[in-house]
Amino acid sequence: MEFKDYYKIMGLKPNATLDEVKKSYRRLARKYHPDVSKEPDAERNFKEVGEAYEVLKNPEKRASYDQLAAKWKSGQDFNLPPGWDAGYEYRGAGSEEFSGVDSAVFSDFFESLFGHNQQRSHAHQKAGAGHSNAQIQMKGQDHHARVLIDLEDAFHGAVREINLQSPQIDPQGYVINKTRSLKVKIPKGVKQGQQIRLTGQGEPGTKGGANGDLYLKLEFREHPFYSVVGHDLYLKLPLAPWEAALGAKIKVPTPTGQIELTIPADSGSDGKLRLKARGIPAKTPGDLYVILQIVLPPGTDPKAKALYQQMQQQVTFNPRANLGV
């Protein structure tokens, strides 16, 4: 996927103020508007400018984008790193309305970053329709954030201190990040993508209205051993060829400690063994699936090479028999 340099598109420096962003957009929108512009590729440029403006005018989107841009190296294909937007606190369920730019023309890059946040918080919008916040009592807007936790937290439960950054515009028009720390109770048995609510930790209410709530979406950090699907865990288990062929009893890690696992004789690579109820705890606990992966000793080892040559001469075996060759 192609990385979009929104600052370059708008002719801005990364520390540009909100006023500078708005002035640049107005100037470039006039320059490239398809109805009046005689510039080559005016329509394409107009769409790119509109897309860049949608990000740079919004402090929350801009902070997320800046975080990604800092990790991107010019000339490389861009892929979203895991957990890229974790720890950022967002207002409401969505974002501001588009500035007259058809969302269908946004690039794949934009959609991959912000496409999941384009629905507005209609309830909040309706509650304030036709009224000033200073005139009526209103509940504060809810906040949302994505938080990374350790897989082990789901097995035992935990209390964790988390830091959340809330991007804001300061009086000079610069984007700044305000950080706050919260102690959060992680429930035992939580699964990937589950939300927990912290009552009253969202936007302050107006005229005595209640505070909004903070919704934390919990996701697991990448684990060196396990992948997660629902409450089930998957572990790729390397095996020596003789362990797979002859069978063996070997030690296997689980999130609650090592166990001894029996490998049946004549096991093949990608074979699957199920360890019932060894997954994430729940009313119906998940399972741990062990995926067998046969690993060959390197042929550069003199002893291994001699054994391979001996097998080549003495063992009748065609691994491609099922292909008819």
Secondary structure, DSSP 8 states (H G I E B T S, - for coil): -----HHHHHT--TT--HHHHHHHHHHHHHHH-TTT--STTHHHHHHHHHHHHHHHTSHHHHHHHHHHHHH--TTS-----TTTTTTBEEESSS----SS--GGGS-HHHHHHHGGG-S--HHHHHHTTTS-TTTS-B----EEEEEEE-HHHHHH-EEEEEEEEEEEE-TTS-EEEEEEEEEEEE-TT--TT-EEEETT-SS--BTT-----EEEEEEE---SSEEEETTEEEEEEEE-HHHHHH-EEEEE--TT--EEEEE-TT--TT-EEEETT-SS-SSS---EEEEEEE----TTSHHHHHHHHHHHHH----TTGGGT-
